[in-house]
Amino acid sequence: MRFSVFVTVEGQGFDLSAFQAAALQHGVAGEICERKHLGSKAVAARVQQRYWKSEIAQLESGDPEDTLLAIVKSLNPLGPSISANSAARVFAQIVVYRLEADPPRGFHVSAELAKALAKLDADLDIDVVLDLCEDDKTGSEPPPL
């Protein structure tokens, strides 16, 4: 089982370039990304085409919750620039890549992580997907997010 951990910020009218510059000033690595496909019209109405994404932490094992806490805490100084735009949305994300043979795994959201997420008014998204890269033994990179 392996994990990808990252945070995204988006929002109608949210100044991604200014946020990226501020993030870099605070030592937070990230980039402005563009979605290639938004899915249905209903999804496209809710989701922005362009968004900011933190550097993705790739973990082969361990506790992705601790890594997510570190990323979210690094964004705390940028909280005011996020909350200044009422349309801004923050998503803290853990993607779990599991093999079919992997046993079930739970996640623990500590009070510290919950408070850090609340400071950024962030949603927590945990996705569990079948790890096709490990199943085919190619050693290739995980699929793009």
N, C-alpha and C positions, 0 to 999 in steps of 0.2 A: 504494500500500500504506500502510495506517495501522495504528496499534497502540493498545490499551488496556492499561495496566499497573497492577496493584494487588496487595494482599495481603489474604487473609482469615484469620480465626482463629475456630475453633469447637471444641466439645468438650462431651461430656456433663458437666454440673455446672460447666462453666467460667463464671465470673461475668463476663458480657459488660458489665454496667453498670460494675463496678469497673474493668475493662480500658479501657472507653471514657473514664472519668474520668481514669485514669492516662495514657492516650494524649494527651488534651487538655492535661494538665499538662506533658507533654513536647513539646507543639507538633505532635503528629501528628494530622492531620485524618482523621476516619473516622466511621462510623456503624454502628449495629446494624441489621441487615437481617433480613428473613424470606423464606424461599423459598416461593413460591406453589405449586410442584409439585415433588415429590421423585422422580417416575418410578416405577419398579417397587418392589415390597416389598423386594427385595434392596438396592436403592439406599437406600431410606428407612431401612433398618436400620443403614446405615453413615454417613449424612449427617444432620447436625443441621438442624432447621427454622430456628433462629435462629443468626446468626453476626455477627461484626464484620468490616467491610470498610473498608480504607483509602480515602482519596480516590482516585478513578480518574484517572490521568494519561493524557490523550489526546495522541497524537503523530501528526503527519501524515507524518513520515519520520524518519530517523535511526536511532539505536541504542537500542531499548527495554531492552537489557540494562543500559545505564548508568543509565537511569531506575529500573529495578527495584533496582539496587544502592543507589541513594539512598534509596528507600523502605524497603528491608530494614535499612539502616544506621540509619535514623531510629527503627526499632523495637527496636534493640539494648538500650536502657535498660529496655525492658519485658520482656526475655527472662526474668528471674527470675519474673515473675508468670505467664508462659506455662508455664514448666517446672515450676512448683509444682503444676500440675494435670496428672497423667500422661495424662489423656484429651484434653488440648488438642492440636489439630492446626492447623498453619500451612501455608497454601498461597500461594506466590508465583506470580503469574499474568501471562502475556503473552497477549493475544488479538490475533491478526494478522488484519486484514480485507484480503483481497486481491481484486483483479479477475482475471478469467479470463486476461487478457492479461499480467498481472504475471509477470516471470521468477521462477524459484525463488530462495529466499533462505535462507541458513544462519543459525544463531545461535551466538554464541560465549559460553560461560560461563567467565569469567575465574576464576583461582584466588581472587581477592579476593571475587567474587560467591559462589563455592562455599563459601568459609569463612564469609561472612556468613549464607548460608542454613543452614549447619551449626550456627552459634551459636543460631539459632532453631529448629533441628530441623525446618526447613521443606521441604516438597515443592515442586518446580518443575513448573508446568503450563504448557505452551505449546499453545494451540489455534489452528488456522488455519481461518478460515471465509471463505466467499464474501461479498464486500462488496456486499450488495444495495442499500445506500444510494447508493453511487457508481454502480452500474449503472443505477439508474433516474433519476439526475441530479436528484433532488428536493432535495438538500442537507440532508436531514433528519438528525437525530441518529442515532448508531449504535444498534442494537437494545439493549434492556436486558440486563444480564448476570445 
